[in-house]
Structure formats: C-alpha cells, structure tokens
C-alpha cells in the first residue's frame, strides 16, 4: 500500500506551475514559434492531461455586474487544478493589456495565480509571465 498516492493530496502551486511551464516548453520545442494560438492551446491541453493534472480549456467566465450575471462569452484559455489560469498568446510582444486581461480573469474567478505564456518567441522562457494577485 502506497502512503503517498499522488491523487490523494492537493498539489502546491509551485509544483503545478512547474508542470505547466515544462509542458509549454515541450510544446514550444516541438512546434516552434509562428503558429496560431489555438494550435498551442490544443497541444498544451494534451500535454497537461498527460501529466494527470485536472485541466479545462475554454472555460466559460460569466461576469457579475451589480445584481445580474452576464454570460458574455469570455473564456479562460486553460484552468489548471481549479486554481491556476493559463492565458496563451502567439503575439510579437506581451503588452500591458495582456497582463491586465489575465489579472482581470484572476480577479473574476478568485484565482490568485496566473501564467501568461507567449509562444511567439525564440526561447519560451522569454515568453512566460507569472502573475500573482493578493486578496
């Protein structure tokens, strides 16, 4: 009998983040830069599933405004282990609006950690931003 079954404990954020970035590096190593965001999303979704992480793609994000809830079509690219938002880009440069978008998704969902990953770079480590928001 195993005392430490991986499915019986909740992984810490750093462990999950490490797995996400490792999977993203694998996707980038195989595909390289220059493709559409949707291609990277599908491949990263596959890689994350292979790690055994719970991952949802294109997770709907309704917005509550005052006393009403609006389903206006916002979607989180990937939600990992119900705690980390992964927002993917395939753009020349990550700019402030991409960061603001990810932070807004984090605030609306209550997630305190997000990864903004741009696949349109020569080295993926140059395209990863880890975002944390306080409560």
N, CA, C and O of each residue as an XYZ file, in Angstrom:
540
protein
N       0.838     -1.181      0.000
C       0.000      0.000      0.000
C       0.887      1.251      0.000
O       1.768      1.407      0.846
N       0.629      2.143     -0.980
C       1.368      3.397     -1.045
C       0.782      4.391     -0.057
O      -0.433      4.584     -0.017
N       1.619      5.011      0.727
C       1.154      6.027      1.667
C       0.973      7.382      0.994
O       0.180      8.199      1.460
N       1.685      7.627     -0.079
C       1.657      8.920     -0.756
C       1.143      8.753     -2.175
O       1.920      8.863     -3.124
N      -0.119      8.496     -2.340
C      -0.725      8.410     -3.667
C      -0.939      9.824     -4.185
O      -1.564     10.647     -3.516
N      -0.425     10.106     -5.366
C      -0.490     11.453     -5.929
C      -1.919     11.977     -6.036
O      -2.125     13.190     -6.000
N      -2.884     11.117     -6.165
C      -4.266     11.556     -6.304
C      -4.916     11.868     -4.961
O      -6.042     12.365     -4.930
N      -4.236     11.589     -3.856
C      -4.830     11.802     -2.544
C      -4.400     13.109     -1.879
O      -4.831     13.399     -0.763
N      -3.580     13.881     -2.528
C      -3.221     15.158     -1.935
C      -3.318     16.254     -2.979
O      -3.238     15.993     -4.179
N      -3.487     17.460     -2.521
C      -3.573     18.607     -3.408
C      -2.163     19.116     -3.670
O      -1.403     19.381     -2.739
N      -1.830     19.248     -4.921
C      -0.503     19.745     -5.269
C      -0.392     21.227     -4.940
O      -1.377     21.963     -5.003
N       0.790     21.647     -4.595
C       1.061     23.042     -4.315
C       1.209     23.817     -5.623
O       1.527     23.243     -6.665
N       0.975     25.121     -5.553
C       1.037     25.973     -6.741
C       2.366     25.858     -7.478
O       2.390     25.788     -8.707
N       3.466     25.839     -6.740
C       4.775     25.785     -7.394
C       4.958     24.492     -8.184
O       5.534     24.505     -9.272
N       4.475     23.386     -7.645
C       4.565     22.111     -8.358
C       3.741     22.153     -9.641
O       4.190     21.706    -10.697
N       2.536     22.694     -9.533
C       1.652     22.774    -10.695
C       2.252     23.697    -11.749
O       2.281     23.373    -12.936
N       2.731     24.855    -11.292
C       3.336     25.819    -12.206
C       4.519     25.202    -12.940
O       4.685     25.402    -14.143
N       5.327     24.462    -12.222
C       6.486     23.788    -12.825
C       6.041     22.820    -13.922
O       6.650     22.767    -14.991
N       4.991     22.064    -13.660
C       4.472     21.122    -14.657
C       3.907     21.851    -15.878
O       4.107     21.417    -17.012
N       3.204     22.958    -15.640
C       2.631     23.731    -16.750
C       3.743     24.293    -17.630
O       3.694     24.168    -18.854
N       4.732     24.903    -17.015
C       5.828     25.504    -17.794
C       6.616     24.419    -18.516
O       7.007     24.607    -19.668
N       6.853     23.297    -17.864
C       7.547     22.189    -18.523
C       6.776     21.687    -19.738
O       7.367     21.401    -20.779
N       5.462     21.580    -19.606
C       4.631     21.135    -20.733
C       4.660     22.170    -21.858
O       4.720     21.810    -23.033
N       4.618     23.448    -21.498
C       4.664     24.511    -22.502
C       6.002     24.498    -23.241
O       6.045     24.706    -24.454
N       7.086     24.256    -22.518
C       8.411     24.163    -23.146
C       8.439     23.000    -24.132
O       8.990     23.123    -25.226
N       7.852     21.881    -23.749
C       7.793     20.717    -24.639
C       7.029     21.049    -25.914
O       7.474     20.704    -27.009
N       5.896     21.707    -25.785
C       5.107     22.099    -26.964
C       5.920     23.036    -27.847
O       5.967     22.867    -29.065
N       6.557     24.019    -27.232
C       7.330     25.003    -27.995
C       8.536     24.353    -28.672
O       8.892     24.706    -29.797
N       9.158     23.403    -27.978
C      10.321     22.706    -28.550
C       9.919     21.946    -29.815
O      10.671     21.911    -30.789
N       8.738     21.344    -29.796
C       8.292     20.552    -30.942
C       7.720     21.426    -32.057
O       8.023     21.206    -33.229
N       6.896     22.415    -31.703
C       6.223     23.221    -32.730
C       6.997     24.459    -33.148
O       6.940     24.857    -34.311
N       7.721     25.077    -32.215
C       8.408     26.323    -32.515
C       7.437     27.495    -32.565
O       6.232     27.311    -32.393
N       7.953     28.701    -32.799
C       7.101     29.882    -32.877
C       6.421     30.006    -34.238
O       6.784     29.315    -35.190
N       5.429     30.897    -34.316
C       4.847     31.253    -35.609
C       3.495     30.654    -35.929
O       2.942     30.939    -36.991
N       2.937     29.826    -35.041
C       1.632     29.222    -35.303
C       0.527     30.021    -34.611
O       0.799     30.965    -33.869
N      -0.704     29.635    -34.863
C      -1.833     30.276    -34.210
C      -1.933     29.827    -32.749
O      -1.531     28.720    -32.392
N      -2.470     30.700    -31.933
C      -2.664     30.409    -30.511
C      -3.434     29.109    -30.307
O      -3.122     28.337    -29.400
N      -4.430     28.868    -31.138
C      -5.272     27.675    -30.978
C      -4.476     26.376    -31.105
O      -4.798     25.393    -30.437
N      -3.458     26.355    -31.937
C      -2.620     25.153    -32.078
C      -1.847     24.898    -30.786
O      -1.773     23.763    -30.315
N      -1.277     25.946    -30.222
C      -0.539     25.800    -28.963
C      -1.476     25.380    -27.830
O      -1.111     24.571    -26.977
N      -2.680     25.935    -27.834
C      -3.643     25.605    -26.788
C      -3.992     24.116    -26.813
O      -3.986     23.457    -25.774
N      -4.289     23.598    -27.982
C      -4.644     22.176    -28.087
C      -3.493     21.278    -27.654
O      -3.699     20.291    -26.948
N      -2.287     21.622    -28.077
C      -1.125     20.801    -27.731
C      -0.785     20.900    -26.251
O      -0.436     19.896    -25.630
N      -0.883     22.094    -25.677
C      -0.613     22.250    -24.249
C      -1.683     21.536    -23.432
O      -1.370     20.915    -22.416
N      -2.927     21.616    -23.856
C      -4.015     20.893    -23.188
C      -3.700     19.399    -23.157
O      -3.850     18.749    -22.122
N      -3.266     18.860    -24.290
C      -2.895     17.449    -24.372
C      -1.746     17.130    -23.408
O      -1.822     16.169    -22.643
N      -0.692     17.935    -23.450
C       0.471     17.689    -22.590
C       0.095     17.734    -21.110
O       0.568     16.914    -20.323
N      -0.748     18.684    -20.736
C      -1.150     18.799    -19.337
C      -2.001     17.612    -18.903
O      -1.880     17.135    -17.775
N      -2.849     17.144    -19.789
C      -3.633     15.950    -19.477
C      -2.720     14.748    -19.248
O      -3.002     13.908    -18.394
N      -1.631     14.664    -20.005
C      -0.696     13.547    -19.868
C       0.002     13.548    -18.509
O       0.461     12.504    -18.047
N       0.083     14.725    -17.864
C       0.714     14.797    -16.547
C      -0.233     14.349    -15.437
O       0.193     14.130    -14.303
N      -1.514     14.215    -15.764
C      -2.503     13.830    -14.762
C      -3.165     15.016    -14.075
O      -3.988     14.833    -13.178
N      -2.814     16.225    -14.487
C      -3.446     17.410    -13.911
C      -4.884     17.539    -14.407
O      -5.207     17.129    -15.522
N      -5.733     18.108    -13.571
C      -7.093     18.437    -13.998
C      -6.995     19.737    -14.774
O      -6.556     20.755    -14.239
N      -7.401     19.703    -16.034
C      -7.292     20.895    -16.874
C      -8.568     21.054    -17.695
O      -9.096     20.094    -18.256
N      -9.041     22.287    -17.747
C     -10.210     22.622    -18.552
C      -9.783     23.674    -19.565
O      -9.026     24.589    -19.243
N     -10.278     23.534    -20.800
C      -9.933     24.544    -21.806
C     -11.167     25.319    -22.206
O     -12.285     24.806    -22.177
N     -10.940     26.559    -22.580
C     -12.009     27.473    -22.974
C     -13.130     27.484    -21.948
O     -14.309     27.377    -22.283
N     -12.732     27.614    -20.700
C     -13.667     27.628    -19.569
C     -14.455     28.935    -19.589
O     -13.881     30.023    -19.544
N     -15.776     28.808    -19.656
C     -16.637     29.982    -19.669
C     -16.478     30.822    -18.415
O     -16.319     30.295    -17.314
N     -16.523     32.126    -18.595
C     -16.356     33.053    -17.485
C     -17.483     34.086    -17.516
O     -17.350     35.134    -18.148
N     -18.587     33.791    -16.836
C     -19.654     34.784    -16.761
C     -19.207     35.961    -15.893
O     -18.322     35.819    -15.048
N     -19.815     37.103    -16.106
C     -19.467     38.302    -15.357
C     -20.665     38.715    -14.521
O     -21.789     38.788    -15.019
N     -20.418     38.985    -13.245
C     -21.470     39.512    -12.389
C     -21.293     41.018    -12.320
O     -20.245     41.521    -11.915
N     -22.328     41.719    -12.721
C     -22.333     43.176    -12.674
C     -23.500     43.610    -11.795
O     -24.664     43.411    -12.143
N     -23.176     44.197    -10.669
C     -24.159     44.553     -9.652
C     -24.968     43.318     -9.309
O     -24.396     42.357     -8.795
N     -26.261     43.291     -9.564
C     -27.056     42.131     -9.165
C     -27.365     41.173    -10.305
O     -28.159     40.249    -10.131
N     -26.752     41.373    -11.472
C     -27.046     40.482    -12.597
C     -25.797     39.717    -13.031
O     -24.671     40.189    -12.873
N     -26.023     38.542    -13.575
C     -24.930     37.740    -14.121
C     -25.077     37.734    -15.629
O     -26.146     37.444    -16.164
N     -23.989     38.057    -16.303
C     -23.984     38.147    -17.762
C     -23.102     37.056    -18.340
O     -21.942     36.914    -17.953
N     -23.647     36.297    -19.256
C     -22.829     35.327    -19.973
C     -22.470     35.970    -21.305
O     -23.191     35.838    -22.294
N     -21.342     36.667    -21.306
C     -20.973     37.463    -22.474
C     -19.850     36.846    -23.305
O     -19.239     37.518    -24.136
N     -19.589     35.577    -23.076
C     -18.670     34.869    -23.948
C     -17.197     34.947    -23.614
O     -16.365     34.556    -24.433
N     -16.847     35.438    -22.438
C     -15.437     35.424    -22.063
C     -15.017     34.011    -21.716
O     -15.777     33.269    -21.095
N     -13.819     33.638    -22.110
C     -13.338     32.282    -21.879
C     -11.888     32.313    -21.429
O     -11.057     33.039    -21.975
N     -11.610     31.507    -20.420
C     -10.236     31.324    -19.952
C      -9.615     30.255    -20.846
O     -10.223     29.207    -21.062
N      -8.421     30.501    -21.365
C      -7.789     29.514    -22.243
C      -7.675     28.172    -21.535
O      -8.206     27.172    -22.019
N      -6.988     28.135    -20.396
C      -6.844     26.897    -19.623
C      -6.979     27.221    -18.144
O      -6.441     28.214    -17.654
N      -7.710     26.361    -17.446
C      -7.802     26.445    -15.999
C      -7.255     25.131    -15.466
O      -7.787     24.063    -15.768
N      -6.192     25.208    -14.673
C      -5.491     24.015    -14.207
C      -5.726     23.825    -12.712
O      -5.490     24.724    -11.905
N      -6.198     22.630    -12.368
C      -6.438     22.239    -10.973
C      -7.341     23.227    -10.233
O      -7.214     23.411     -9.023
N      -8.243     23.853    -10.968
C      -9.170     24.834    -10.388
C      -8.467     25.922     -9.590
O      -9.051     26.501     -8.675
N      -7.205     26.202     -9.937
C      -6.509     27.238     -9.175
C      -5.549     28.103     -9.972
O      -5.149     29.164     -9.493
N      -5.164     27.686    -11.173
C      -4.211     28.488    -11.948
C      -4.781     28.752    -13.338
O      -5.132     27.827    -14.072
N      -4.865     30.033    -13.680
C      -5.310     30.441    -15.008
C      -4.097     30.478    -15.920
O      -3.061     31.044    -15.569
N      -4.229     29.873    -17.089
C      -3.164     29.920    -18.090
C      -3.730     30.622    -19.317
O      -4.612     30.099    -19.998
N      -3.216     31.798    -19.583
C      -3.655     32.588    -20.722
C      -2.561     32.506    -21.784
O      -1.403     32.830    -21.520
N      -2.936     32.073    -22.978
C      -1.965     31.836    -24.044
C      -2.029     32.930    -25.095
O      -3.094     33.464    -25.404
N      -0.872     33.245    -25.631
C      -0.757     34.224    -26.706
C       0.230     33.708    -27.739
O       1.091     32.878    -27.448
N       0.079     34.227    -28.958
C       1.049     33.993    -30.027
C       1.212     35.336    -30.730
O       0.788     35.518    -31.872
N       1.836     36.269    -30.019
C       1.946     37.651    -30.464
C       3.414     38.082    -30.478
O       4.279     37.413    -29.913
N       3.672     39.202    -31.131
C       5.044     39.694    -31.207
C       5.591     40.032    -29.825
O       6.721     39.674    -29.493
N       4.788     40.722    -29.026
C       5.197     41.106    -27.676
C       4.007     41.047    -26.733
O       2.888     41.396    -27.109
N       4.252     40.608    -25.517
C       3.249     40.714    -24.460
C       3.229     42.175    -24.041
O       4.273     42.769    -23.772
N       2.035     42.749    -23.988
C       1.960     44.131    -23.531
C       1.046     44.249    -22.321
O       0.514     43.252    -21.833
N       0.871     45.459    -21.850
C       0.136     45.684    -20.605
C      -1.307     45.204    -20.667
O      -1.843     44.771    -19.647
N      -1.948     45.265    -21.818
C      -3.348     44.837    -21.911
C      -3.462     43.324    -21.733
O      -4.453     42.849    -21.179
N      -2.472     42.557    -22.191
C      -2.473     41.105    -21.978
C      -2.350     40.784    -20.492
O      -3.028     39.893    -19.981
N      -1.490     41.511    -19.813
C      -1.323     41.333    -18.367
C      -2.616     41.723    -17.656
O      -3.085     41.002    -16.775
N      -3.194     42.864    -18.038
C      -4.431     43.330    -17.412
C      -5.571     42.333    -17.628
O      -6.355     42.081    -16.713
N      -5.663     41.771    -18.825
C      -6.696     40.780    -19.120
C      -6.560     39.569    -18.193
O      -7.547     39.104    -17.624
N      -5.357     39.074    -18.048
C      -5.118     37.906    -17.196
C      -5.437     38.226    -15.739
O      -6.062     37.422    -15.047
N      -5.011     39.392    -15.276
C      -5.302     39.805    -13.905
C      -6.813     39.952    -13.676
O      -7.315     39.616    -12.603
N      -7.524     40.447    -14.671
C      -8.984     40.570    -14.563
C      -9.625     39.193    -14.463
O     -10.518     38.983    -13.642
N      -9.182     38.257    -15.286
C      -9.703     36.885    -15.202
C      -9.433     36.295    -13.819
O     -10.280     35.609    -13.246
N      -8.253     36.571    -13.300
C      -7.899     36.063    -11.972
C      -8.826     36.661    -10.909
O      -9.305     35.951    -10.025
N      -9.070     37.950    -11.000
C      -9.946     38.610    -10.023
C     -11.371     38.071    -10.125
O     -12.002     37.797     -9.105
N     -11.882     37.916    -11.346
C     -13.259     37.459    -11.530
C     -13.465     36.016    -11.070
O     -14.563     35.649    -10.651
N     -12.432     35.213    -11.146
C     -12.551     33.808    -10.751
C     -12.124     33.550     -9.315
O     -12.441     32.504     -8.748
N     -11.410     34.496     -8.727
C     -10.872     34.282     -7.390
C      -9.542     33.549     -7.396
O      -8.992     33.255     -6.334
N      -9.021     33.252     -8.571
C      -7.711     32.597     -8.660
C      -6.627     33.616     -8.300
O      -6.684     34.772     -8.721
N      -5.651     33.179     -7.527
C      -4.598     34.116     -7.134
C      -3.326     33.965     -7.964
O      -2.390     34.750     -7.814
N      -3.291     32.958     -8.839
C      -2.094     32.743     -9.648
C      -2.479     32.553    -11.109
O      -3.439     31.855    -11.434
N      -1.705     33.192    -11.980
C      -1.929     33.055    -13.411
C      -0.605     32.995    -14.148
O       0.400     33.558    -13.713
N      -0.631     32.300    -15.269
C       0.531     32.265    -16.159
C       0.099     32.842    -17.496
O      -0.913     32.433    -18.064
N       0.867     33.785    -17.988
C       0.658     34.369    -19.306
C       1.814     33.857    -20.160
O       2.976     34.178    -19.914
N       1.472     33.057    -21.166
C       2.515     32.400    -21.955
C       2.390     32.822    -23.412
O       1.349     32.625    -24.039
N       3.461     33.406    -23.944
C       3.526     33.795    -25.349
C       4.420     32.806    -26.093
O       5.615     32.705    -25.814
N       3.835     32.085    -27.033
C       4.580     31.078    -27.787
C       5.339     31.658    -28.976
O       6.121     30.950    -29.611
N       5.123     32.923    -29.283
C       5.767     33.511    -30.452
C       7.108     34.151    -30.078
O       7.344     35.333    -30.328
N       7.970     33.342    -29.476
C       9.301     33.771    -29.049
C      10.303     32.687    -29.440
O       9.928     31.539    -29.676
N      11.572     33.060    -29.504
C      12.587     32.068    -29.840
C      12.828     31.098    -28.694
O      12.969     29.895    -28.916
N      12.875     31.619    -27.460
C      13.036     30.772    -26.268
C      11.810     30.978    -25.388
O      11.504     32.107    -25.004
N      11.119     29.915    -25.074
C       9.861     30.056    -24.346
C      10.041     30.740    -23.000
O       9.142     31.452    -22.551
N      11.178     30.543    -22.345
C      11.371     31.184    -21.038
C      11.250     32.705    -21.137
O      10.948     33.370    -20.147
N      11.485     33.252    -22.323
C      11.325     34.692    -22.532
C       9.860     35.090    -22.711
O       9.536     36.278    -22.698
N       8.984     34.119    -22.875
C       7.573     34.405    -23.114
C       6.659     34.042    -21.967
O       5.440     34.039    -22.137
N       7.209     33.736    -20.798
C       6.390     33.318    -19.661
C       6.368     34.403    -18.588
O       7.416     34.863    -18.133
N       5.165     34.804    -18.191
C       4.995     35.741    -17.074
C       4.134     35.062    -16.022
O       3.043     34.572    -16.314
N       4.634     35.041    -14.811
C       3.878     34.506    -13.668
C       3.254     35.692    -12.957
O       3.948     36.627    -12.557
N       1.944     35.646    -12.804
C       1.216     36.752    -12.189
C       0.551     36.279    -10.905
O      -0.050     35.205    -10.862
N       0.664     37.080     -9.877
C       0.042     36.769     -8.589
C      -0.734     37.994     -8.149
O      -0.291     39.134     -8.287
N      -1.901     37.711     -7.616
C      -2.676     38.840     -7.080
C      -2.983     38.561     -5.620
O      -3.217     37.416     -5.232
N      -2.981     39.605     -4.820
C      -3.290     39.477     -3.406
C      -4.779     39.614     -3.172
O      -5.537     40.006     -4.059
N      -5.174     39.287     -1.974
C      -6.596     39.403     -1.625
C      -6.839     40.601     -0.767
O      -7.977     40.860     -0.375
